[in-house]
Amino acid sequence: DDWQKFANLRAFYAFMYGHPGKKLLFMGGEFGQTNEWDHEAGLDWHLLEMGPYHKGLQRLVQDLNGLYRTQPALAQVDFSPEGFQWIDCDDWDGGVVSFLRRGRDPEDFLVFVCNFTPVVRRGYRLGVPRGGFYQERINTDAAIYGGSNVGNAGNVLAEPIPVHGRPHSLRLTLPPLATLVLR
């Protein structure tokens, strides 16, 4: 259905923005144009008036671009191994992958958590490098993006419970078919 199609696309876009390398969207991709781009026709801008999904996707791409411009961890050491670290890429049963993006300053990092299943995962334990509050900078399931608004109320406190080889961990609610970006 449309909800799952757009949820998958939103999760993928945030996953793509988190991965190293330059970003590329074809014309119309920023709002989920359903027809293939045609150089002899204009974009299907009317889709933005047809419900929350296209407009929500456009807002997400706008926010991802803003995050990309303002967070050094997404571009400073883009082509260096120091800029990317897996947290957990082995949760095949849960359909969850997680990783860190770092800037030149190793304390400047973002946490990406992707739940590629339509199941809400409550109490999901994820290892992080340090304690303190982690703010949800992007939740692709937020209502403003056309999602179901499942999340962590904006932030979560890291506890001194080691997981994934890291000294602290977060106890998260992972929205369905969604990516979280935490700082």
N, C-alpha and C positions, 0 to 999 in steps of 0.2 A: 504494500500500500504506500501511499505518498508519505505518510509519517516516517516509515522505516527507510524509504529511499532518501529522504532529506536528512534524517538522523545519521545514516551511514555517510552521506556526503559531508555533513558538518564534521563528523568524527575524523574522516579522512583528511579534510582540509587542515584541521588543527594538527593532526599527525604529520602531515607533509610540512607544515610551517616549522614544526619542531625538529625535523630531521635536517642534517647538514646538507648544504648545497643550495643553489639559487632556486627561486620559486617561479613557476610558470602556470598561468591560467589563461585559457583561450577566451576570446571575447564571448561574453554571455555566461561564462562559468561562474562569475561572481554572484549571479542571482539564480543560477540553476535553469538556464534556458534549456528547454526540452528538445528543441530541434537543433540539428547540426548547423554551425555557423555557415552562412552563405554570403559570399562577397557581393552578390547582386541584390541582396535584401538587407533590411535593417535588422537590428536586434529586436527580440520580442519583449520590449519594455513593458507591454501591457500585462505581462505575468506578475509584475510587482503589485498589481491591484487585485489579484485573484486569490487572496488568502494570506496566511501568515508565513508560509514556508519560503517563498521566493524572497520576500522582504527580509525575513529573518536570516536567510543565508547571506544576503547582501550585507546586512549589519555585521554578521560574524566575520566576513572577509574584511570589512572595514576595520573591525577591532583587531583582527589578526595582523593586518598591515600596520596598525598603530603599535601593537606589541613588538613587531619585527623592527620598527624604526626606533623604539625607545629602549629596548632591552639588549645590551651589548652581548649577552650570552647567546643570542641567536645569530650573530654575524662576526664577532671579533676573531674567533679562531675556528671559523667555519670549516677549514680544510686541514685541521690538525686533530690528531687523536685526543688531545687534551680537552677539546670542545664538546665531546660526546661520550657518555658512559651509560651503558645499560644498567638499570636497577634490577629488572627481572624480565627476561625474554623467554622464560621457560614455562610460563603458566598457560600452556596450551589447553588444558582442561577448562580453565576459567575464561579463556579468550581475552586475557589481559596482557598488555605489554607496557613497560614503564622504562623511562630513561631520564637522564640529566643532560641539560645543555649548560655549558660553562663559558664564561668570558675569560679574558686574560687574567683577571683576578679570580682565583679558584673559589673565593667566597661568593662570587657573583654567579648564581645558577638559577635555573628554572627546572621544575619537576613536571614531566609529562606522564600522564596515566591514561591509557586508552582501553576502554571496555568495548570490545567488538562483538558483544552478544546483546540480545534484547532483554537481558535479565539484570535487574538492579542488584548490586552486590553491596550489602551492608556489613560494616565491621571489617572491611578489607584492610589488612595490615600491609604497609609499604615502608621499606627502609629508606631513611633520608640521612644526609651527612651531618646535620646538626639539629639541636633543639630549637624551641621557639615557636611562634605562630607562623603558619603558612597561609598566605592569602590566595584564594581562588581568583586568579586573574582572568581565566577563560573557563567557562563550563559550556560546552557545545549543546548541552541539554537545557540551557536556560530558556525561559519563556520568551525573552526578547529575540531569541534566534529561532523560535518556532518549536521549541522542545517542551518536555513535560515538567521542567523545573525541579528535577530531583538533584540534590547536591549536598553541600556541607555548610550551608548558611553563610557562605562567604569566606570562612577561614577555619582552620583546624590546628590544634596544638600538638606538636611533636612530643612524644613521650620517650623516656630513656629505656626503651625496650629494643634491643638489637634485633634487626631483621635484614635479610638480604646482604649480610656482611657490613651493615652500616650501624652506627652506635645508637641511633634514634629511629623512631617509626611513627607513622601517622595511621590513625584508624579512620578510614574513609568510607563514605557512601559513594559508590561508583554508579553514576546514572547509566541507563541502558543505551547502547550504541552511541557512546559519547567519549570525548576526550576532555580531561581536566588539565589545566596549566596552573601550577602553583608556584608562588614565590615567597 
